[in-house]
Amino acid sequence: MGRRGNRLINLPRIIAAGLLSGVVTGCIVYLLLIIMGTDYLTVSLTTGVIVAIIVFAAFRFGDIPGRVSVYDRQTGLFNENFLAECRFRLFAQADRQQKKVGVIITSIDDFEGLDSRYGKSATATALKHVTDGLHEASRTTEYIFRIGGNEFLVLFSDISEFGHVKKIASRVADYCRRPMALNGSEMTARISFGYSVYPNDGETFEEVLTVARQRMYLEQKGFVESSDDGDGTCDY
């Protein structure tokens, strides 16, 4: 569940909050106008609608004081604030249904050096490119997180075979490793992946994530070794 899914997950609650706020505000304004001897129903309704729109927009697109955001501002993906709740729910569901949970971790390995190599906005382009790649390969039952400056995490449930996770990781890799367009030219970035499956690779989320990271580090080592050949490219 990527950006599109993320934006829909709390939509009913957001709409309800906006409508409730609008109705309450409209009623209060209407009563005040009656007390003042003025019956301006249109003014009350208009005020209620405006408040509803403001509340909806604040919940949907901004931050309200005291409300913890679960979205990454740059990518629109989930952030680590939602990770604990999501992983608990998915792992518990997998235990009940005797299913598996897939984990894919992705890293833009040369993230901090992109701007110096390709110019301003290169890092933003890389973030968008990887985010689009994760969306492209994901299903509506998957949850996509940005868990660091250059790292992304995908959790998906209802997995019956270990090989399914490898196929999804391969799809993500195929897309994310395509050249990116930047100011009329092409840009490439070193992007590595690791994957794991619960409960095959561990009994807890931390254990499963560790295995995924270890596989990613092995791939990153392959990047370094192939880059040392002198041509500055990576072979897979």
C-alpha positions as semicolon CSV with decimal commas, in nm:
position;residue;x (nm);y (nm);z (nm)
1;M;0,000;0,000;0,000
2;G;0,191;0,298;-0,128
3;R;0,105;0,663;-0,167
4;R;-0,235;0,595;-0,316
5;G;-0,318;0,341;-0,047
6;N;-0,167;0,555;0,228
7;R;-0,393;0,845;0,146
8;L;-0,704;0,632;0,165
9;I;-0,638;0,436;0,482
10;N;-0,790;0,693;0,725
11;L;-1,023;0,869;0,481
12;P;-1,354;0,769;0,652
13;R;-1,225;0,897;0,987
14;I;-1,102;1,219;0,830
15;I;-1,435;1,281;0,655
16;A;-1,625;1,209;0,977
17;A;-1,407;1,455;1,171
18;G;-1,464;1,725;0,910
19;L;-1,841;1,674;0,896
20;L;-1,876;1,663;1,275
21;S;-1,674;1,980;1,319
22;G;-1,877;2,156;1,049
23;V;-2,213;2,051;1,193
24;V;-2,120;2,150;1,548
25;T;-1,982;2,485;1,438
26;G;-2,283;2,556;1,218
27;C;-2,525;2,479;1,502
28;I;-2,337;2,701;1,746
29;V;-2,330;2,993;1,502
30;Y;-2,701;2,945;1,423
31;L;-2,795;2,948;1,794
32;L;-2,587;3,259;1,853
33;L;-2,759;3,435;1,566
34;I;-3,102;3,340;1,705
35;I;-3,004;3,476;2,049
36;M;-2,894;3,798;1,882
37;G;-3,232;3,821;1,712
38;T;-3,103;3,743;1,366
39;D;-3,201;3,433;1,170
40;Y;-2,924;3,382;0,920
41;L;-2,945;3,014;0,832
42;T;-2,733;3,066;0,522
43;V;-2,454;3,223;0,727
44;S;-2,460;2,930;0,968
45;L;-2,449;2,671;0,693
46;T;-2,171;2,852;0,512
47;T;-1,966;2,876;0,832
48;G;-2,016;2,507;0,900
49;V;-1,906;2,410;0,550
50;I;-1,595;2,629;0,571
51;V;-1,495;2,478;0,905
52;A;-1,553;2,127;0,772
53;I;-1,329;2,196;0,474
54;I;-1,056;2,345;0,695
55;V;-1,062;2,049;0,935
56;F;-1,061;1,799;0,649
57;A;-0,768;1,972;0,480
58;A;-0,574;1,995;0,806
59;F;-0,614;1,625;0,879
60;R;-0,559;1,522;0,520
61;F;-0,270;1,741;0,411
62;G;-0,118;1,899;0,720
63;D;-0,025;1,850;1,080
64;I;-0,251;1,934;1,371
65;P;-0,082;2,011;1,706
66;G;-0,068;1,692;1,911
67;R;-0,132;1,470;1,609
68;V;0,153;1,239;1,514
69;S;0,200;1,221;1,140
70;V;0,239;0,874;0,991
71;Y;0,346;1,001;0,649
72;D;0,684;1,102;0,512
73;R;0,659;1,457;0,380
74;Q;0,890;1,413;0,081
75;T;0,749;1,088;-0,058
76;G;0,398;1,051;0,084
77;L;0,490;0,704;0,207
78;F;0,434;0,579;0,561
79;N;0,705;0,669;0,809
80;E;0,836;0,487;1,115
81;N;0,557;0,623;1,336
82;F;0,318;0,377;1,171
83;L;0,564;0,088;1,141
84;A;0,520;-0,055;1,492
85;E;0,141;-0,074;1,464
86;C;0,149;-0,212;1,111
87;R;0,404;-0,485;1,173
88;F;0,223;-0,602;1,486
89;R;-0,105;-0,629;1,297
90;L;0,044;-0,809;0,998
91;F;0,242;-1,059;1,204
92;A;-0,057;-1,136;1,427
93;Q;-0,274;-1,186;1,119
94;A;-0,015;-1,418;0,966
95;D;-0,008;-1,629;1,284
96;R;-0,387;-1,661;1,289
97;Q;-0,417;-1,750;0,921
98;Q;-0,094;-1,951;0,905
99;K;0,035;-1,725;0,631
100;K;0,366;-1,550;0,577
101;V;0,475;-1,186;0,586
102;G;0,721;-1,064;0,325
103;V;0,980;-0,796;0,395
104;I;1,180;-0,602;0,136
105;I;1,433;-0,336;0,229
106;T;1,572;-0,096;-0,029
107;S;1,865;0,143;-0,011
108;I;1,989;0,422;-0,239
109;D;2,352;0,354;-0,164
110;D;2,508;0,670;-0,310
111;F;2,224;0,895;-0,197
112;E;2,430;1,167;-0,031
113;G;2,663;1,202;-0,329
114;L;2,399;1,235;-0,600
115;D;2,368;1,614;-0,585
116;S;2,744;1,660;-0,616
117;R;2,759;1,422;-0,912
118;Y;2,447;1,527;-1,102
119;G;2,357;1,868;-0,966
120;K;2,084;2,015;-0,752
121;S;1,759;1,816;-0,712
122;A;1,926;1,482;-0,793
123;T;1,840;1,337;-0,452
124;A;1,476;1,446;-0,488
125;T;1,465;1,281;-0,831
126;A;1,606;0,958;-0,686
127;L;1,352;0,957;-0,403
128;K;1,065;1,000;-0,647
129;H;1,205;0,734;-0,878
130;V;1,235;0,473;-0,604
131;T;0,896;0,565;-0,462
132;D;0,738;0,520;-0,806
133;G;0,918;0,187;-0,843
134;L;0,783;0,060;-0,514
135;H;0,433;0,165;-0,619
136;E;0,475;0,000;-0,956
137;A;0,563;-0,336;-0,805
138;S;0,329;-0,326;-0,506
139;R;-0,024;-0,443;-0,451
140;T;-0,298;-0,277;-0,249
141;T;-0,223;-0,514;0,042
142;E;0,134;-0,393;0,077
143;Y;0,261;-0,120;0,306
144;I;0,551;0,097;0,194
145;F;0,764;0,295;0,441
146;R;1,050;0,537;0,422
147;I;1,255;0,443;0,727
148;G;1,556;0,667;0,680
149;G;1,706;0,921;0,448
150;N;1,795;0,660;0,188
151;E;1,611;0,346;0,303
152;F;1,266;0,208;0,225
153;L;1,076;-0,087;0,365
154;V;0,792;-0,290;0,215
155;L;0,572;-0,520;0,424
156;F;0,315;-0,745;0,262
157;S;0,090;-1,016;0,395
158;D;-0,100;-1,315;0,257
159;I;0,217;-1,476;0,125
160;S;0,199;-1,851;0,078
161;E;0,537;-1,917;-0,085
162;F;0,886;-1,792;-0,009
163;G;0,958;-1,748;-0,379
164;H;0,681;-1,491;-0,411
165;V;0,886;-1,242;-0,211
166;K;1,187;-1,287;-0,440
167;K;0,966;-1,222;-0,744
168;I;0,832;-0,898;-0,596
169;A;1,185;-0,788;-0,501
170;S;1,297;-0,861;-0,855
171;R;1,015;-0,648;-0,999
172;V;1,106;-0,360;-0,770
173;A;1,474;-0,391;-0,865
174;D;1,399;-0,397;-1,237
175;Y;1,208;-0,070;-1,215
176;C;1,426;0,116;-0,966
177;R;1,747;0,042;-1,154
178;R;1,625;0,205;-1,472
179;P;1,801;0,532;-1,562
180;M;1,628;0,842;-1,430
181;A;1,559;1,156;-1,630
182;L;1,715;1,469;-1,484
183;N;1,729;1,804;-1,666
184;G;1,716;1,643;-2,007
185;S;1,983;1,382;-1,935
186;E;2,001;1,042;-1,767
187;M;2,103;0,975;-1,409
188;T;2,182;0,643;-1,246
189;A;2,202;0,553;-0,879
190;R;2,329;0,247;-0,696
191;I;2,022;0,082;-0,546
192;S;2,037;-0,240;-0,346
193;F;1,774;-0,470;-0,202
194;G;1,732;-0,732;0,066
195;Y;1,435;-0,952;0,143
196;S;1,314;-1,197;0,407
197;V;1,002;-1,385;0,507
198;Y;0,830;-1,438;0,841
199;P;0,839;-1,695;0,997
200;N;1,097;-1,863;0,769
201;D;1,374;-1,616;0,852
202;G;1,293;-1,538;1,213
203;E;1,036;-1,546;1,491
204;T;1,015;-1,168;1,540
205;F;1,009;-0,862;1,317
206;E;1,356;-0,761;1,435
207;E;1,500;-1,101;1,339
208;V;1,333;-1,098;0,998
209;L;1,447;-0,741;0,929
210;T;1,803;-0,835;1,027
211;V;1,805;-1,112;0,767
212;A;1,676;-0,873;0,500
213;R;1,948;-0,623;0,590
214;Q;2,216;-0,891;0,574
215;R;2,106;-0,984;0,222
216;M;2,107;-0,617;0,126
217;Y;2,458;-0,571;0,266
218;L;2,580;-0,869;0,063
219;E;2,438;-0,705;-0,247
220;Q;2,601;-0,374;-0,154
221;K;2,933;-0,556;-0,123
222;G;2,875;-0,683;-0,476
223;F;2,825;-0,323;-0,586
224;V;3,160;-0,224;-0,436
225;E;3,343;-0,521;-0,585
226;S;3,204;-0,466;-0,936
227;S;3,263;-0,092;-0,912
228;D;3,629;-0,161;-0,838
229;D;3,664;-0,302;-1,189
230;G;3,730;0,053;-1,300
231;D;3,426;0,130;-1,513
232;G;3,218;0,268;-1,226
233;T;2,924;0,038;-1,301
234;C;2,765;-0,250;-1,114
235;D;2,693;-0,593;-1,253
236;Y;2,406;-0,808;-1,131
